Amino acid sequence: MAEIVSFRFKPHELEHIKKLSTAKHVDKTAAARELIEYGWIYYILGQYREGKISLGRTAEEIHVSISEVIDLLADLGIRSPIT
């Protein structure tokens, strides 16, 4: 079940949400959720890159398989220990 949460966005943050909403033809709530998810993925990949979490933990946190994490890391130019 989803929880209702309210946010106060700065003008430039709201503009990002509006632009994504328009580009993807979704409502602002869906666009905000997508941006939050992207932010979480970016944060977790940064934690991996800094050696703070393992490859397996990275996969768990972003809800994908280890092989998908390896592909994502390669796409972003982040080295993984697996060749």
C-alpha positions in Angstrom: 0.0 0.0 0.0 1.3 3.4 -0.9 1.8 6.1 1.7 0.8 9.6 1.0 3.7 12.1 1.5 3.7 15.8 0.7 6.8 17.7 -0.5 7.7 21.3 -1.0 9.8 21.6 -4.2 12.0 24.4 -5.1 11.0 26.0 -8.4 13.8 24.4 -10.4 13.0 20.9 -8.9 9.3 21.4 -9.9 10.5 22.4 -13.4 12.4 19.1 -13.7 9.3 17.2 -12.7 7.1 19.1 -15.2 9.6 18.5 -18.0 9.8 14.8 -17.4 6.0 14.6 -17.0 5.6 16.2 -20.4 8.3 14.2 -22.1 6.9 10.9 -20.8 3.3 11.8 -21.0 2.7 11.0 -17.4 1.3 12.9 -14.5 3.6 14.9 -12.1 3.3 12.2 -9.4 4.6 9.5 -11.7 7.4 11.8 -12.9 8.5 12.6 -9.3 8.5 8.9 -8.4 10.7 8.1 -11.4 13.1 10.9 -10.5 13.3 9.6 -6.9 14.0 6.1 -8.2 16.7 7.4 -10.6 18.3 9.3 -7.7 18.3 6.2 -5.5 20.0 4.2 -8.2 22.6 6.9 -8.7 23.2 7.0 -5.0 23.6 3.2 -4.7 26.0 3.0 -7.7 28.1 5.8 -6.1 28.2 3.7 -2.9 29.4 0.7 -4.9 32.0 2.8 -6.8 33.4 4.1 -3.5 33.7 0.5 -2.2 31.1 1.0 0.5 28.8 -1.8 -0.6 29.2 -5.1 -2.4 28.0 -6.0 -5.9 25.3 -8.2 -4.4 24.1 -5.5 -2.1 24.0 -3.1 -5.1 21.8 -5.5 -7.0 19.5 -5.9 -4.0 19.2 -2.2 -3.4 18.2 -1.4 -7.0 16.1 -4.6 -7.4 17.9 -6.1 -10.4 20.1 -9.1 -10.9 23.9 -9.0 -10.5 24.4 -9.4 -14.2 22.2 -6.4 -14.8 24.2 -4.4 -12.3 27.4 -5.4 -14.1 25.9 -4.2 -17.4 24.8 -1.0 -15.8 28.2 -0.4 -14.3 29.9 -1.0 -17.7 27.5 1.4 -19.4 28.5 4.1 -16.8 32.2 3.3 -17.1 32.4 2.0 -13.5 34.7 -1.0 -13.1 33.4 -4.2 -11.6 35.6 -7.0 -10.2 34.1 -9.5 -12.6 35.4 -9.8 -16.1 
